[in-house]
C-alpha cells in the first residue's frame, strides 16, 4: 500500500513521489520518540515529573531508537535527518509535546465523587477493575 506525497515537476509533467507503508511507520516511530523525549524534558522543566513516568518515557525513547537502529537498520545520519524534519515546525512540535504532557500528567485535579471511597481509590490505583473511574472536574 502506498500513499502519495507532494512531488515536483520534471520535464513539463507533474511527478508524484510515493511513500511506502514502511517509511510511514518509521516516520511515526521517530515522531513518537521525539515527542516522548520532549515531554520528558518539559515535565522535568515544569518540576511535575513522577519517577515512574520519567523512567517509562526514557524506556520508550530508547525502545524507539533501538527499533530504528536494529530492526529498521537505519544509520544515525538518517535518524538525524528524521529528527530535523520533525523539529522543522517548532510551533507544531511544541504543541504536540504539551498535549502529550497533559495526557501523561494531567494539570487538572481529580475529584473523587463516590459513596464508596475505598472502591473509588482502588479504581484510581488500578486494583479494582470492576469499579468505575473517578470523574475529572474542570
LOKE-795804 format. One line per 4 residues: number of its first residue (from 0); their letters; for each residue y, z, x of N, C-alpha, C. Coordinates in steps of 0.1 Angstrom, whole numbers. Layout:
N
NUM> A> Y:Z:X:Y:Z:X:Y:Z:X | ...
This chain:
138
0> XXXX> -12:0:8:0:0:0:12:0:9 | 21:-9:6:34:-10:14:45:-9:5 | 56:-4:10:68:-4:2:79:-10:10 | 89:-16:3:99:-24:10:110:-14:15
4> XXXX> 116:-17:26:127:-10:31:138:-21:34 | 150:-16:37:160:-26:40:157:-35:52 | 161:-47:51:158:-56:62:171:-63:67 | 170:-75:71:181:-82:76:180:-97:72
8> XXXX> 188:-105:79:188:-120:76:185:-126:89 | 175:-135:89:170:-143:100:169:-157:97 | 176:-166:104:175:-180:101:180:-184:88 | 190:-177:82:196:-180:69:188:-175:57
12> XXXX> 177:-168:59:169:-163:48:168:-148:50 | 166:-141:38:165:-127:39:151:-122:43 | 150:-113:52:137:-108:57:136:-94:53 | 126:-90:46:123:-76:43:114:-70:53
16> XXXX> 117:-58:57:109:-51:66:100:-41:58 | 87:-41:60:79:-32:51:75:-20:60 | 72:-9:52:68:4:59:55:7:53 | 45:10:62:32:13:57:32:28:52
20> XXXX> 21:31:45:19:44:40:18:54:51 | 12:50:62:10:59:73:24:63:79 | 33:53:80:46:55:85:54:65:76 | 52:63:63:58:71:53:54:86:54
24> XXXX> 41:88:57:35:101:58:40:108:71 | 41:100:82:46:105:95:60:109:93 | 68:101:86:82:105:84:83:118:76 | 75:119:65:75:131:57:72:144:65
28> XXXX> 62:143:74:58:154:82:69:158:91 | 76:148:97:87:150:106:99:157:99 | 101:152:86:112:158:78:109:173:75 | 97:175:71:93:189:68:94:198:80
32> XXXX> 90:193:92:90:201:104:105:204:107 | 114:195:106:128:197:109:134:207:99 | 131:205:86:136:214:76:131:229:78 | 118:230:82:113:243:84:120:250:96
36> XXXX> 122:242:107:129:247:118:143:251:115 | 150:242:108:164:245:104:165:257:95 | 155:259:86:155:271:77:153:283:85 | 144:283:94:141:294:103:154:298:110
40> XXXX> 161:289:116:173:292:123:184:297:114 | 185:291:102:195:295:92:193:309:87 | 180:313:84:177:326:79:179:337:90 | 177:333:103:180:342:114:195:344:115
44> XXXX> 203:333:113:217:334:114:223:343:102 | 217:342:90:221:350:79:216:364:79 | 207:367:89:200:380:91:193:385:78 | 186:375:72:178:378:60:163:373:62
48> XXXX> 159:372:74:145:366:76:135:377:77 | 126:378:67:115:387:68:105:383:79 | 99:392:85:90:389:97:79:380:93 | 72:382:82:61:374:77:65:359:75
52> XXXX> 77:358:69:82:344:66:86:337:79 | 92:345:88:96:339:101:84:334:109 | 73:342:109:61:337:115:55:325:108 | 55:325:95:50:314:87:57:301:90
56> XXXX> 71:302:91:79:290:94:76:285:108 | 74:294:117:71:289:131:58:283:132 | 48:288:125:34:282:125:35:269:118 | 42:267:107:43:254:101:50:244:109
60> XXXX> 60:248:117:67:239:126:58:234:137 | 50:243:143:41:240:153:29:231:148 | 25:235:136:14:227:130:18:212:128 | 30:210:123:35:197:121:36:189:134
64> XXXX> 41:196:144:43:190:157:29:186:163 | 19:195:161:6:192:166:0:180:158 | 2:179:145:-2:168:137:3:155:143 | 16:155:146:23:143:150:17:139:164
68> XXXX> 15:148:173:11:145:186:-4:142:187 | -12:151:182:-26:150:184:-33:141:173 | -29:141:161:-36:133:151:-30:119:150 | -17:118:150:-10:105:148:-7:98:162
72> XXXX> -10:105:173:-8:100:186:6:95:189 | 16:102:185:29:98:188:34:104:201 | 42:97:208:48:102:220:60:110:217 | 64:118:227:76:127:225:89:119:222
76> XXXX> 90:107:228:102:99:226:102:94:212 | 91:90:206:91:86:192:94:97:183 | 89:109:186:92:121:178:107:124:178 | 113:122:190:127:125:192:136:115:184
80> XXXX> 131:102:183:138:92:175:137:96:160 | 126:101:156:125:106:142:134:117:139 | 135:127:149:144:138:147:159:133:146 | 162:124:155:176:119:155:179:112:142
84> XXXX> 169:105:136:171:98:123:173:108:112 | 165:119:113:166:129:102:180:136:103 | 185:139:115:198:146:117:210:137:116 | 207:124:114:218:114:113:228:118:102
88> XXXX> 223:121:90:232:125:79:232:140:79 | 240:147:87:240:161:88:243:169:75 | 252:163:67:255:170:54:243:171:45 | 236:160:44:223:160:36:213:169:41
92> XXXX> 211:169:54:202:178:61:205:192:59 | 218:196:60:222:210:58:219:214:44 | 222:205:34:220:208:20:205:210:17 | 196:202:23:182:204:22:177:217:28
96> XXXX> 182:221:39:179:233:46:183:245:38 | 195:245:32:200:256:24:191:257:11 | 187:246:6:179:247:-6:165:252:-3 | 160:249:9:147:254:13:148:269:16
100> XXXX> 159:273:22:161:287:25:162:295:12 | 169:290:2:170:297:-11:156:298:-18 | 148:288:-16:134:288:-22:125:298:-14 | 127:300:-1:119:309:7:123:323:5
104> XXXX> 136:326:6:142:339:4:153:338:-6 | 149:341:-19:159:339:-30:171:348:-28 | 183:342:-30:195:350:-29:197:359:-41 | 191:355:-52:192:363:-65:182:374:-64
108> XXXX> 186:385:-70:177:397:-70:168:396:-82 | 156:401:-81:146:400:-91:146:414:-99 | 149:413:-112:149:425:-120:137:425:-128 | 130:437:-128:118:439:-135:121:443:-149
112> XXXX> 116:436:-159:117:439:-173:104:440:-179 | 97:451:-179:84:452:-185:82:467:-189 | 73:468:-199:69:482:-203:59:488:-193 | 51:479:-187:41:484:-177:46:481:-163
116> XXXX> 53:491:-157:59:489:-144:49:487:-133 | 38:494:-133:28:492:-123:21:478:-123 | 19:473:-135:13:460:-137:23:449:-132 | 36:451:-135:46:442:-130:47:442:-115
120> XXXX> 47:453:-109:48:454:-94:35:447:-88 | 24:450:-94:11:443:-89:12:428:-90 | 19:423:-101:20:409:-102:30:403:-92 | 41:410:-89:50:406:-79:44:405:-65
124> XXXX> 35:415:-62:29:415:-49:17:406:-49 | 13:400:-60:2:391:-60:-12:397:-61 | -12:410:-65:-25:417:-65:-31:416:-79 | -23:413:-89:-28:412:-103:-26:398:-108
128> XXXX> -36:390:-108:-34:376:-112:-32:374:-127 | -37:384:-135:-35:382:-150:-21:385:-155 | -14:394:-147:-1:398:-151:9:387:-149 | 19:386:-158:29:375:-156:40:380:-146
132> XXXX> 46:370:-140:56:373:-130:69:379:-136 | 76:387:-129:89:393:-133:99:382:-135 | 108:384:-144:119:374:-147:130:375:-136 | 136:363:-133:148:363:-124:160:363:-133
136> XX> 169:372:-132:181:373:-139:192:367:-131 | 199:358:-137:210:351:-129:223:358:-132
